Amino acid sequence: MKTPYIPHTFGEDVERKLRSRRGWLTAGVASSISWPSFDVCVKYDNDEYFLRGSERGGKSSPPGITIACNGAHDADEAIAKIYRFTSILSWFEGGYVDVSGYIYGSHPALYGDRTVYSSLGIFGAKSFNCNHMPIIEDDNVRKALAFWREGKRLDEVHDSYAFLSFYKVIESQFRDGRDRGKWIAANIDKLAARATKRIAELRADGVDRTRRRDTS
Protein backbone atom coordinates (compact mmCIF):
# COMPACT_ATOMS: atom_id res chain seq x y z
CA MET A 1 0.00 0.00 0.00
CA LYS A 2 1.33 3.43 -0.95
CA THR A 3 1.53 5.98 1.87
CA PRO A 4 3.19 8.93 0.12
CA TYR A 5 4.06 12.38 1.31
CA ILE A 6 0.97 14.50 0.63
CA PRO A 7 1.62 18.19 -0.15
CA HIS A 8 -0.53 20.63 1.84
CA THR A 9 -0.97 24.23 0.68
CA PHE A 10 -2.17 26.99 3.01
CA GLY A 11 -2.97 30.69 3.01
CA GLU A 12 -2.73 32.94 -0.02
CA ASP A 13 -1.33 30.15 -2.19
CA VAL A 14 -4.68 28.36 -1.86
CA GLU A 15 -6.54 31.46 -3.04
CA ARG A 16 -4.23 31.78 -6.04
CA LYS A 17 -4.93 28.17 -7.00
CA LEU A 18 -8.68 28.73 -6.75
CA ARG A 19 -8.40 31.80 -8.99
CA SER A 20 -6.17 30.05 -11.53
CA ARG A 21 -8.93 28.40 -13.53
CA ARG A 22 -12.65 28.22 -14.22
CA GLY A 23 -14.74 25.14 -13.60
CA TRP A 24 -15.17 23.77 -10.08
CA LEU A 25 -17.36 21.37 -8.14
CA THR A 26 -17.91 21.90 -4.41
CA ALA A 27 -19.45 19.30 -2.11
CA GLY A 28 -20.87 20.34 1.24
CA VAL A 29 -19.89 18.00 4.07
CA ALA A 30 -21.03 16.93 7.50
CA SER A 31 -18.02 15.88 9.54
CA SER A 32 -17.06 14.51 12.94
CA ILE A 33 -13.33 15.04 12.43
CA SER A 34 -11.71 18.33 13.34
CA TRP A 35 -12.11 20.38 10.21
CA PRO A 36 -9.59 23.10 9.25
CA SER A 37 -10.61 26.62 10.18
CA PHE A 38 -9.13 28.00 6.95
CA ASP A 39 -8.94 26.69 3.39
CA VAL A 40 -6.36 23.96 2.78
CA CYS A 41 -5.35 22.37 -0.52
CA VAL A 42 -4.37 18.70 -0.29
CA LYS A 43 -2.78 16.95 -3.30
CA TYR A 44 -3.85 13.32 -3.03
CA ASP A 45 -3.42 10.68 -5.73
CA ASN A 46 -2.65 13.32 -8.40
CA ASP A 47 -5.78 15.41 -7.67
CA GLU A 48 -6.03 18.60 -5.64
CA TYR A 49 -8.78 18.69 -3.01
CA PHE A 50 -9.57 22.05 -1.45
CA LEU A 51 -10.96 21.67 2.07
CA ARG A 52 -13.01 24.82 2.59
CA GLY A 53 -12.48 26.15 6.09
CA SER A 54 -15.11 26.56 8.78
CA GLU A 55 -14.29 30.29 9.13
CA ARG A 56 -14.38 33.06 6.55
CA GLY A 57 -13.90 36.72 7.32
CA GLY A 58 -14.18 36.05 11.05
CA LYS A 59 -17.57 34.35 10.68
CA SER A 60 -18.74 30.74 10.47
CA SER A 61 -18.62 29.27 6.99
CA PRO A 62 -20.02 26.03 5.53
CA PRO A 63 -17.28 23.39 5.32
CA GLY A 64 -16.87 21.61 2.02
CA ILE A 65 -14.49 20.09 -0.49
CA THR A 66 -13.82 21.71 -3.86
CA ILE A 67 -12.25 19.95 -6.84
CA ALA A 68 -11.54 21.06 -10.41
CA CYS A 69 -14.30 20.06 -12.84
CA ASN A 70 -13.99 20.70 -16.57
CA GLY A 71 -17.72 20.91 -17.21
CA ALA A 72 -21.12 19.73 -16.09
CA HIS A 73 -20.54 16.53 -18.11
CA ASP A 74 -17.60 15.72 -15.78
CA ALA A 75 -19.54 16.33 -12.56
CA ASP A 76 -20.20 12.61 -11.94
CA GLU A 77 -16.49 11.80 -12.13
CA ALA A 78 -15.60 14.74 -9.87
CA ILE A 79 -18.12 13.86 -7.17
CA ALA A 80 -17.03 10.20 -7.35
CA LYS A 81 -13.48 11.32 -6.57
CA ILE A 82 -14.73 13.32 -3.59
CA TYR A 83 -16.67 10.32 -2.27
CA ARG A 84 -13.56 8.15 -2.53
CA PHE A 85 -11.47 10.86 -0.87
CA THR A 86 -13.93 11.33 2.01
CA SER A 87 -14.06 7.57 2.61
CA ILE A 88 -10.31 7.24 3.11
CA LEU A 89 -10.09 10.56 4.99
CA SER A 90 -12.84 9.38 7.35
CA TRP A 91 -11.00 6.15 8.13
CA PHE A 92 -7.60 7.85 8.38
CA GLU A 93 -8.87 10.48 10.83
CA GLY A 94 -11.05 8.03 12.80
CA GLY A 95 -14.39 9.73 12.17
CA TYR A 96 -16.66 10.50 9.25
CA VAL A 97 -16.79 13.04 6.45
CA ASP A 98 -20.15 12.71 4.73
CA VAL A 99 -21.22 14.51 1.55
CA SER A 100 -24.46 16.44 2.00
CA GLY A 101 -24.79 17.69 -1.59
CA TYR A 102 -22.80 19.46 -4.27
CA ILE A 103 -22.84 22.35 -6.74
CA TYR A 104 -20.98 22.95 -10.02
CA GLY A 105 -20.01 26.33 -11.45
CA SER A 106 -17.30 28.37 -13.10
CA HIS A 107 -16.16 29.68 -9.69
CA PRO A 108 -15.39 27.68 -6.51
CA ALA A 109 -18.61 28.60 -4.70
CA LEU A 110 -19.43 27.25 -1.25
CA TYR A 111 -22.26 24.78 -0.71
CA GLY A 112 -24.69 24.31 2.17
CA ASP A 113 -24.94 26.04 5.51
CA ARG A 114 -23.16 25.87 8.84
CA THR A 115 -25.80 23.59 10.40
CA VAL A 116 -24.55 20.44 8.61
CA TYR A 117 -21.24 20.61 10.45
CA SER A 118 -20.73 18.88 13.76
CA SER A 119 -17.16 19.46 14.98
CA LEU A 120 -15.16 22.57 15.80
CA GLY A 121 -12.55 23.80 13.38
CA ILE A 122 -8.83 23.46 14.06
CA PHE A 123 -7.20 26.64 15.27
CA GLY A 124 -4.12 27.76 13.38
CA ALA A 125 -3.63 28.36 9.68
CA LYS A 126 -1.48 25.23 9.18
CA SER A 127 -2.90 22.82 11.73
CA PHE A 128 -4.67 20.35 9.42
CA ASN A 129 -2.58 17.37 8.32
CA CYS A 130 -3.44 14.12 6.55
CA ASN A 131 0.10 13.32 5.42
CA HIS A 132 0.89 9.69 4.48
CA MET A 133 -2.79 8.89 4.03
CA PRO A 134 -2.82 5.63 2.01
CA ILE A 135 -3.56 5.57 -1.70
CA ILE A 136 -6.36 3.02 -2.20
CA GLU A 137 -6.46 1.44 -5.66
CA ASP A 138 -8.46 -1.71 -4.91
CA ASP A 139 -12.17 -1.16 -5.67
CA ASN A 140 -13.14 -3.78 -3.08
CA VAL A 141 -11.27 -1.91 -0.36
CA ARG A 142 -12.85 1.35 -1.52
CA LYS A 143 -16.26 -0.27 -1.13
CA ALA A 144 -15.41 -1.36 2.42
CA LEU A 145 -14.26 2.15 3.31
CA ALA A 146 -17.50 3.62 1.96
CA PHE A 147 -19.53 1.29 4.19
CA TRP A 148 -17.27 2.15 7.13
CA ARG A 149 -17.81 5.88 6.58
CA GLU A 150 -21.57 5.28 6.42
CA GLY A 151 -21.45 3.28 9.65
CA LYS A 152 -19.50 5.98 11.49
CA ARG A 153 -22.10 8.55 10.47
CA LEU A 154 -25.03 6.33 11.51
CA ASP A 155 -23.32 5.37 14.77
CA GLU A 156 -24.45 8.70 16.19
CA VAL A 157 -27.97 8.34 14.80
CA HIS A 158 -29.19 4.72 14.73
CA ASP A 159 -27.27 1.80 16.27
CA SER A 160 -28.99 -0.92 14.24
CA TYR A 161 -28.40 0.75 10.88
CA ALA A 162 -24.82 1.50 11.92
CA PHE A 163 -24.31 -2.19 12.70
CA LEU A 164 -25.58 -3.16 9.24
CA SER A 165 -23.14 -0.77 7.59
CA PHE A 166 -20.22 -2.09 9.64
CA TYR A 167 -21.26 -5.66 8.85
CA LYS A 168 -21.25 -4.79 5.14
CA VAL A 169 -17.59 -3.82 5.57
CA ILE A 170 -16.83 -7.43 6.50
CA GLU A 171 -19.32 -8.91 4.06
CA SER A 172 -17.79 -7.00 1.14
CA GLN A 173 -14.44 -8.69 1.69
CA PHE A 174 -15.64 -12.32 1.67
CA ARG A 175 -17.53 -14.04 -1.12
CA ASP A 176 -17.84 -17.24 0.89
CA GLY A 177 -20.00 -17.00 4.02
CA ARG A 178 -17.97 -19.74 5.72
CA ASP A 179 -14.76 -17.76 5.27
CA ARG A 180 -16.52 -14.72 6.66
CA GLY A 181 -17.66 -16.70 9.70
CA LYS A 182 -14.12 -17.98 10.32
CA TRP A 183 -12.74 -14.44 10.12
CA ILE A 184 -15.32 -13.14 12.59
CA ALA A 185 -14.60 -16.00 15.00
CA ALA A 186 -10.85 -15.35 14.79
CA ASN A 187 -11.20 -11.60 15.38
CA ILE A 188 -14.21 -11.14 17.65
CA ASP A 189 -12.04 -11.02 20.78
CA LYS A 190 -10.28 -7.93 19.38
CA LEU A 191 -13.44 -5.85 19.72
CA ALA A 192 -13.28 -3.15 22.35
CA ALA A 193 -15.48 -0.73 24.31
CA ARG A 194 -19.14 -1.68 24.78
CA ALA A 195 -18.83 -4.64 22.38
CA THR A 196 -16.53 -6.43 24.85
CA LYS A 197 -19.16 -6.33 27.57
CA ARG A 198 -21.89 -7.62 25.27
CA ILE A 199 -19.74 -10.51 24.02
CA ALA A 200 -19.01 -11.52 27.61
CA GLU A 201 -22.75 -11.43 28.44
CA LEU A 202 -23.63 -13.63 25.45
CA ARG A 203 -20.92 -16.15 26.29
CA ALA A 204 -22.05 -16.25 29.90
CA ASP A 205 -25.50 -17.21 28.57
CA GLY A 206 -23.96 -19.96 26.45
CA VAL A 207 -24.29 -18.07 23.15
CA ASP A 208 -21.26 -18.16 20.87
CA ARG A 209 -22.71 -18.31 17.40
CA THR A 210 -19.56 -17.51 15.46
CA ARG A 211 -17.70 -20.51 16.91
CA ARG A 212 -20.75 -22.78 16.65
CA ARG A 213 -21.09 -21.91 12.97
CA ASP A 214 -17.43 -22.78 12.49
CA THR A 215 -17.84 -26.33 13.80
CA SER A 216 -21.14 -27.13 12.16
C-alpha positions, 0 to 999 in steps of 0.5 A, spaced: 500 500 500 502 506 498 503 511 503 506 517 500 508 524 502 501 529 501 503 536 499 498 541 503 498 548 501 495 553 506 494 561 506 494 565 499 497 560 495 490 556 496 486 562 493 491 563 487 490 556 486 482 557 486 483 563 482 487 560 476 482 556 472 474 556 471 470 550 472 469 547 479 465 542 483 464 543 491 461 538 495 458 540 502 460 535 508 457 533 515 463 531 519 465 529 525 473 530 524 476 536 526 475 540 520 480 546 518 478 553 520 481 555 513 482 553 506 487 547 505 489 544 498 491 537 499 494 533 493 492 526 493 493 521 488 494 526 483 488 530 484 487 537 488 482 537 493 480 544 497 478 543 504 473 549 505 475 552 512 469 553 517 471 560 518 471 566 513 472 573 514 471 572 522 464 568 521 462 561 520 462 558 513 459 552 511 465 546 510 466 543 504 471 540 499 472 543 492 475 539 486 476 542 479 471 540 474 472 541 466 464 541 465 457 539 467 458 533 463 464 531 468 460 532 474 459 525 476 467 523 475 468 529 480 463 527 485 465 520 485 473 522 486 470 526 492 466 520 495 472 516 494 477 521 498 472 522 504 471 515 505 479 514 506 479 521 509 474 518 514 478 512 516 484 515 516 482 520 521 477 516 525 471 519 524 466 520 518 466 526 512 459 525 509 457 529 503 451 532 504 450 535 496 454 538 491 454 544 486 458 545 479 459 552 477 465 556 473 467 559 480 469 555 486 462 557 490 461 554 497 455 549 498 450 548 504 450 552 511 453 551 517 448 547 520 450 540 517 457 541 520 458 537 527 465 538 529 469 545 531 474 547 526 482 546 528 485 553 530 491 555 526 492 556 519 497 550 518 494 545 523 490 540 518 494 534 516 493 528 513 500 526 510 501 519 508 494 517 508 494 511 504 492 511 496 487 506 495 487 502 488 483 496 490 475 497 488 473 492 493 477 496 499 474 502 496 467 499 497 469 497 504 471 504 506 464 507 503 460 502 508 465 504 514 464 511 513 456 510 512 457 506 519 460 511 522 455 517 520 449 512 523 453 510 529 451 517 532 444 516 529 441 509 529 445 503 532 442 498 528 443 501 521 450 502 523 451 495 525 448 493 518 453 498 515 459 495 519 457 488 517 457 490 510 464 492 511 466 485 512 461 482 508 464 486 502 471 482 503 468 475 503 464 471 497 464 465 501 460 465 508 464 460 511 470 464 510 466 470 513 464 466 519 471 464 520 474 471 520 469 473 525 470 467 530 478 469 529 477 476 530 471 477 535 475 477 541 479 484 538 473 488 539 473 493 544 469 498 548 461 496 549 462 490 544 466 487 549 461 487 555 456 484 550 460 478 548 461 476 555 454 477 556 452 472 550 458 467 552 455 467 559 449 465 557 452 460 552 451 463 546 457 463 541 454 463 534 460 464 530 464 458 533 458 454 533 457 456 525 465 454 524 464 447 527 457 445 524 
